Amino acid sequence: MPQVWKSSLAVDYKVPVEFPLSITAEGMFTKNINAVMIENYAVRHPASTWARFAGPDKRYIYPSDYLYNSSVKDACVLVNTNKGYGYTFNVTVNAEPVNNLDLMLAYTRTEMKELSGMPGSNANSAWVGVYSVDGPNVPTVQRSQYVVPDRVTGSLSYRIPYLNDHMASTISLFYSGFTPYGNSFTYSNDMNGDAVTTDLIYIPKRKGEVSFVTAADENAFFAFMEQDRYLKKHKGEYAEAYAARAPWVSRLDLRFVQDFSVKAGNTRNTLQLSLDLLNAANLINSKWGVYKNMAVSNYGSILKYEGRDADDVPTYSMVKVKDAYPTKTYDTYLNIGQCWMLQLGLRYIFN
C-alpha cells in the first residue's frame, strides 16, 4: 500500500494598482513513506568481495554465479522503499490592464526523484527497465521519467463587444514552452554482466581517462560530448536517468470566437462560432512547435562496451548511426500529431 507525505502552501496577493492585478504562488512537497519498486530475488546483490572495474568507473563486475540458481533468472517481487521525494512550485500573474483584455503568465518548476517508476507492463519488464550503474536491484534515486522540470505558460484574450452587446468578437493567444522529455545516456550493451542492458554511462572528464578501441572513436565521442549540454556539464559523473532534456519547444495556439446574441424575454440566446488554430507557428515553419528526437540510436545508447583487459580496465567504442558517428544529439522529429491543426466549433448558449 503506497504511502506519501504531502505538504502544500499557497498565497494569493492582489497588487494595489488601478487595474485588476493578482499574483498567486503555490507549492507542494511530497516525500515517499512506502513507495513501490521491483526486486529480483533470483539475482545476488553486489558484495564487497566482487571485483570492480579499474579506472574512474568502478562499478561492480557481476560474477558468473550472480544467480542463486542458474536455472531461475526471474523471481521478481514487489517491495517497499522510503527513498524518493518531489516538489512542484508555481507562480501565476493575472492582469486586466484595460477592460476586456485578460493577461496571464505562469511558471511551473517540478522535480520528482524516485528509485523506480515501474517502467514496464509486467514485473520483469518493470525491473529490467530501471536505469542503473550497479544493476536494477541496487538503483539510485533518480529523476522520474515523465517529469517536465520547467514550463512557461501564458495567455492573452481580448473581447470586443458591439451592437449593444448583441455581437462580440474574442481573439485569444495561448503560449506553452517546455522541454518535452528526458533521455538517459547508456551503453548499447550489458557492461556489468547482469544480463540487463540499461547501464548508465560514466562521462569521462578528458581524453585518455577511459580507453577506446580506436582514436577515431575517442575523437568522435568527445566531439559529440562538447556539443551536448548535459554531457558537457556532467563530466566525471555517472549519467542520471531521464536527466538529459530535449530542446525547448514553444507552442502557440490561436483562437477566434464570434458571438451572435438575441434576447427573447428573460432568456439570452447566443450562437457562438469558434476557430482554433493549434500549434499555429508550425503553419509558418514546419520546424516550429515540434519535438526533436534523439539522433543517436536507441534513445541515448551512445557508447558500446567492448570488454576489459587483464587489469579490469574497460574499453569502449562510439556507436554509429547509419555507418557514421553521430555529431549532434537531436534531430527534428516530424510527427503528424505535432503539426498544426485547425478546429471549427459551433455552440448554442442560453441563460
C-alpha positions as CSV (number, residue, x, y, z in Angstrom):
1,M,0.0,0.0,0.0
2,P,1.9,3.1,-1.2
3,Q,2.1,6.0,1.3
4,V,3.4,9.5,0.8
5,W,3.6,12.6,3.0
6,K,2.4,15.8,1.3
7,S,2.7,19.4,2.4
8,S,1.3,22.3,0.4
9,L,1.1,26.1,0.8
10,A,-0.5,28.8,-1.4
11,V,-0.6,32.6,-1.3
12,D,-2.8,35.0,-3.3
13,Y,-1.9,38.6,-3.5
14,K,-3.9,41.5,-5.1
15,V,-1.5,44.2,-6.2
16,P,-2.8,47.7,-5.2
17,V,-2.9,49.3,-8.6
18,E,-5.6,50.9,-10.7
19,F,-6.5,47.8,-12.7
20,P,-7.0,44.1,-11.5
21,L,-3.6,42.5,-11.0
22,S,-3.1,39.4,-8.8
23,I,-0.2,37.1,-8.1
24,T,-0.6,33.5,-6.9
25,A,2.3,31.4,-5.6
26,E,1.7,27.8,-4.6
27,G,4.0,24.9,-3.8
28,M,3.7,21.2,-2.9
29,F,6.3,18.9,-1.4
30,T,5.9,15.1,-1.4
31,K,8.1,12.5,0.5
32,N,7.8,8.8,-0.1
33,I,7.0,6.8,3.0
34,N,6.1,3.5,1.3
35,A,6.9,3.7,-2.4
36,V,6.9,0.6,-4.5
37,M,9.6,-1.0,-6.6
38,I,10.6,-4.4,-8.0
39,E,13.4,-6.5,-6.7
40,N,14.6,-9.7,-8.5
41,Y,15.2,-12.3,-5.7
42,A,16.9,-14.6,-8.2
43,V,19.8,-12.2,-8.6
44,R,22.5,-11.8,-5.9
45,H,23.2,-8.3,-4.5
46,P,26.7,-6.9,-5.2
47,A,29.0,-7.9,-2.4
48,S,32.3,-6.3,-1.2
49,T,34.1,-9.4,-2.4
50,W,33.0,-8.8,-6.0
51,A,35.6,-7.4,-8.5
52,R,35.2,-3.8,-9.7
53,F,36.3,-2.2,-13.0
54,A,39.6,-0.3,-12.8
55,G,39.8,3.4,-13.5
56,P,37.3,6.2,-12.8
57,D,34.3,3.9,-13.5
58,K,34.4,1.5,-10.5
59,R,31.1,-0.3,-10.9
60,Y,30.8,-3.9,-9.8
61,I,31.5,-6.7,-12.2
62,Y,28.9,-9.4,-11.8
63,P,30.5,-12.9,-11.5
64,S,29.4,-15.9,-13.4
65,D,27.3,-17.2,-10.4
66,Y,25.4,-13.9,-9.9
67,L,22.2,-16.0,-10.0
68,Y,21.3,-18.0,-6.8
69,N,20.2,-20.8,-9.2
70,S,21.3,-20.8,-12.8
71,S,18.0,-22.2,-13.9
72,V,16.0,-19.4,-12.3
73,K,16.5,-15.9,-13.8
74,D,13.2,-14.2,-12.9
75,A,11.9,-14.1,-9.4
76,C,10.6,-10.5,-9.3
77,V,8.9,-9.4,-6.1
78,L,7.1,-6.1,-5.2
79,V,8.9,-4.4,-2.3
80,N,8.7,-1.0,-0.5
81,T,11.2,1.8,-0.2
82,N,11.1,5.2,1.6
83,K,13.5,6.8,-0.7
84,G,12.4,9.5,-3.1
85,Y,10.7,12.9,-3.0
86,G,9.3,15.5,-5.2
87,Y,8.1,19.1,-5.3
88,T,6.1,21.5,-7.5
89,F,6.2,25.3,-7.4
90,N,4.1,27.6,-9.5
91,V,3.8,31.4,-9.7
92,T,1.0,32.9,-11.8
93,V,0.3,36.5,-12.7
94,N,-3.2,37.6,-13.9
95,A,-4.0,41.1,-15.1
96,E,-6.7,43.1,-16.8
97,P,-4.9,46.4,-17.7
98,V,-7.9,47.6,-19.8
99,N,-11.5,46.4,-20.0
100,N,-11.9,43.0,-21.7
101,L,-8.2,42.4,-22.0
102,D,-7.1,39.5,-19.9
103,L,-3.5,38.6,-19.5
104,M,-1.9,35.6,-17.7
105,L,1.7,34.4,-17.3
106,A,2.8,31.4,-15.3
107,Y,6.0,29.5,-14.5
108,T,6.0,26.0,-13.0
109,R,9.0,24.1,-11.6
110,T,8.6,20.4,-11.0
111,E,11.0,17.8,-9.7
112,M,10.4,14.2,-8.7
113,K,13.1,11.7,-7.5
114,E,12.5,8.0,-7.1
115,L,14.2,4.6,-7.2
116,S,11.8,3.2,-9.7
117,G,8.9,4.5,-11.8
118,M,7.9,0.8,-12.5
119,P,8.7,1.3,-16.2
120,G,7.1,-1.9,-17.6
121,S,3.9,-3.8,-18.4
122,N,4.8,-6.7,-16.1
123,A,7.0,-7.4,-13.2
124,N,10.1,-8.4,-15.1
125,S,9.9,-5.6,-17.6
126,A,9.5,-3.1,-14.8
127,W,12.7,-4.5,-13.2
128,V,14.9,-4.6,-16.3
129,G,13.6,-1.1,-17.4
130,V,15.2,0.6,-14.4
131,Y,18.4,2.5,-15.4
132,S,21.3,2.0,-13.0
133,V,25.0,1.7,-12.6
134,D,25.3,-1.5,-10.5
135,G,22.1,-3.2,-11.6
136,P,18.3,-2.9,-11.1
137,N,18.4,-4.5,-7.7
138,V,20.5,-1.6,-6.4
139,P,19.1,1.5,-8.1
140,T,19.9,5.0,-7.0
141,V,17.5,7.9,-6.5
142,Q,16.9,9.5,-9.9
143,R,14.6,11.7,-11.8
144,S,11.1,10.3,-12.6
145,Q,10.6,9.5,-16.3
146,Y,7.6,11.9,-17.0
147,V,8.7,14.9,-15.1
148,V,8.7,18.2,-17.0
149,P,11.1,20.3,-14.9
150,D,10.3,23.8,-16.4
151,R,7.2,25.0,-18.0
152,V,6.1,28.5,-19.0
153,T,2.5,29.2,-20.0
154,G,0.8,32.4,-21.0
155,S,-2.4,33.7,-22.5
156,L,-3.8,36.9,-24.0
157,S,-7.5,37.3,-24.6
158,Y,-9.4,40.4,-25.9
159,R,-13.2,40.6,-26.2
160,I,-14.7,43.3,-28.4
161,P,-18.5,43.7,-27.9
162,Y,-20.6,45.8,-30.3
163,L,-24.2,46.4,-31.4
164,N,-25.2,46.8,-27.8
165,D,-23.5,43.6,-26.9
166,H,-25.6,41.6,-29.4
167,M,-22.4,40.7,-31.2
168,A,-18.9,40.2,-29.8
169,S,-15.5,39.0,-31.2
170,T,-12.9,37.5,-29.0
171,I,-9.3,36.9,-30.0
172,S,-7.1,34.7,-27.8
173,L,-3.5,33.7,-27.9
174,F,-2.1,30.8,-25.8
175,Y,1.6,30.1,-25.3
176,S,3.3,27.0,-23.8
177,G,7.0,26.4,-23.5
178,F,8.7,23.3,-22.1
179,T,11.3,20.6,-22.5
180,P,9.1,17.7,-23.7
181,Y,11.1,14.7,-22.4
182,G,14.2,13.4,-20.7
183,N,16.8,10.9,-22.0
184,S,19.3,8.5,-20.4
185,F,22.8,8.0,-21.8
186,T,23.5,4.3,-21.6
187,Y,25.8,1.7,-23.1
188,S,24.3,-0.1,-26.0
189,N,25.0,-3.5,-24.4
190,D,25.5,-5.0,-21.0
191,M,28.6,-3.7,-19.3
192,N,28.5,-5.1,-15.7
193,G,27.4,-8.6,-16.6
194,D,24.0,-8.7,-15.0
195,A,22.2,-9.5,-18.4
196,V,20.4,-6.2,-18.3
197,T,21.2,-3.5,-20.9
198,T,20.2,-0.4,-19.0
199,D,23.7,0.5,-17.7
200,L,24.2,4.3,-17.4
201,I,27.5,5.5,-18.8
202,Y,30.4,7.1,-17.0
203,I,31.1,10.5,-18.6
204,P,34.9,11.0,-18.9
205,K,36.5,14.3,-17.9
206,R,39.1,14.3,-20.6
207,K,40.7,12.3,-23.4
208,G,42.8,9.4,-22.1
209,E,40.8,9.0,-18.9
210,V,39.0,5.9,-20.3
211,S,40.0,3.5,-23.1
212,F,38.6,3.5,-26.6
213,V,39.3,0.8,-29.2
214,T,40.4,3.5,-31.7
215,A,41.4,7.1,-31.7
216,A,38.6,7.8,-34.1
217,D,36.0,6.5,-31.6
218,E,37.5,8.7,-28.9
219,N,37.6,11.8,-31.0
220,A,34.0,11.2,-32.2
221,F,32.8,10.8,-28.6
222,F,34.5,13.9,-27.3
223,A,33.3,16.0,-30.2
224,F,29.8,14.7,-29.5
225,M,30.1,15.4,-25.8
226,E,31.2,19.0,-26.4
227,Q,28.0,19.8,-28.4
228,D,25.7,18.2,-25.8
229,R,24.6,20.4,-22.9
230,Y,24.1,17.6,-20.4
231,L,27.2,15.6,-21.1
232,K,29.4,18.7,-21.2
233,K,28.1,19.9,-17.8
234,H,28.4,16.5,-16.0
235,K,31.9,15.4,-16.9
236,G,33.4,13.0,-14.4
237,E,30.0,11.7,-13.2
238,Y,27.7,8.8,-14.0
239,A,24.8,9.9,-16.3
240,E,21.5,10.2,-14.5
241,A,18.3,8.6,-15.8
242,Y,16.0,11.0,-17.8
243,A,18.1,14.0,-16.9
244,A,19.3,14.9,-20.4
245,R,16.5,17.1,-21.5
246,A,15.3,17.5,-25.1
247,P,15.5,21.0,-26.6
248,W,12.9,23.6,-25.5
249,V,9.7,23.6,-27.5
250,S,7.4,26.7,-27.9
251,R,3.9,26.3,-29.0
252,L,1.3,29.0,-29.9
253,D,-2.4,28.4,-30.2
254,L,-4.7,31.0,-31.7
255,R,-8.5,31.2,-31.0
256,F,-11.2,33.4,-32.6
257,V,-14.7,33.4,-31.3
258,Q,-17.7,35.2,-32.8
259,D,-20.9,35.6,-30.7
260,F,-24.4,36.4,-32.1
261,S,-26.8,37.1,-29.2
262,V,-30.6,37.8,-29.2
263,K,-32.7,38.3,-26.0
264,A,-36.1,36.7,-26.0
265,G,-38.0,37.6,-22.8
266,N,-35.7,36.9,-19.9
267,T,-33.5,34.5,-21.9
268,R,-30.4,35.5,-23.7
269,N,-29.7,33.2,-26.7
270,T,-26.2,33.1,-28.1
271,L,-24.9,31.3,-31.2
272,Q,-21.1,31.1,-30.9
273,L,-18.8,30.2,-33.8
274,S,-15.2,29.4,-32.9
275,L,-12.0,28.8,-34.9
276,D,-8.9,27.2,-33.1
277,L,-5.6,27.1,-34.8
278,L,-3.5,24.7,-32.7
279,N,0.3,25.0,-32.9
280,A,-0.1,28.0,-35.1
281,A,3.6,28.7,-35.5
282,N,4.0,25.4,-37.2
283,L,1.9,26.7,-40.1
284,I,4.6,29.2,-40.8
285,N,7.6,27.0,-40.3
286,S,7.5,23.2,-40.1
287,K,10.3,23.1,-37.6
288,W,8.5,25.3,-35.1
289,G,6.4,23.8,-32.3
290,V,7.5,20.1,-32.8
291,Y,9.7,17.9,-30.6
292,K,13.2,17.0,-31.6
293,N,14.1,13.3,-31.4
294,M,17.5,11.9,-30.5
295,A,19.8,11.4,-33.4
296,V,21.7,8.7,-31.5
297,S,20.4,5.1,-31.6
298,N,18.1,3.6,-29.1
299,Y,17.4,6.9,-27.3
300,G,20.7,7.5,-25.6
301,S,22.8,4.4,-26.3
302,I,25.9,6.4,-27.3
303,L,28.8,4.0,-26.2
304,K,29.3,0.3,-26.6
305,Y,31.2,-1.7,-24.0
306,E,33.9,-3.7,-25.8
307,G,35.3,-5.7,-22.9
308,R,38.1,-5.4,-20.3
309,D,41.7,-6.3,-20.1
310,A,43.6,-8.4,-17.5
311,D,43.6,-5.4,-15.1
312,D,39.8,-4.9,-15.5
313,V,40.2,-1.7,-17.4
314,P,37.1,-1.4,-19.7
315,T,37.3,-0.4,-23.4
316,Y,34.6,1.4,-25.4
317,S,33.6,2.3,-28.9
318,M,31.4,5.0,-30.2
319,V,28.0,3.8,-31.5
320,K,27.5,4.6,-35.2
321,V,24.2,5.7,-36.8
322,K,23.8,4.6,-40.4
323,D,27.6,3.7,-40.5
324,A,28.6,7.2,-39.4
325,Y,29.5,8.7,-36.0
326,P,26.6,11.0,-34.7
327,T,27.7,14.6,-34.5
328,K,24.6,16.1,-32.7
329,T,22.2,14.8,-30.1
330,Y,18.9,15.8,-31.6
331,D,17.2,16.0,-35.0
332,T,13.9,17.4,-35.9
333,Y,11.2,14.9,-35.3
334,L,8.2,15.3,-37.6
335,N,5.0,13.7,-36.4
336,I,1.6,14.4,-37.8
337,G,0.2,14.6,-34.2
338,Q,2.5,17.6,-33.6
339,C,1.8,19.5,-36.8
340,W,-0.6,22.5,-36.9
341,M,-4.3,21.7,-36.7
342,L,-7.5,23.6,-37.4
343,Q,-10.6,23.1,-35.4
344,L,-14.1,24.7,-36.1
345,G,-16.8,24.8,-33.5
346,L,-20.5,25.8,-33.1
347,R,-22.2,26.3,-29.8
348,Y,-25.6,27.4,-28.7
349,I,-25.8,29.1,-25.2
350,F,-28.9,30.2,-23.4
351,N,-29.1,31.8,-20.0
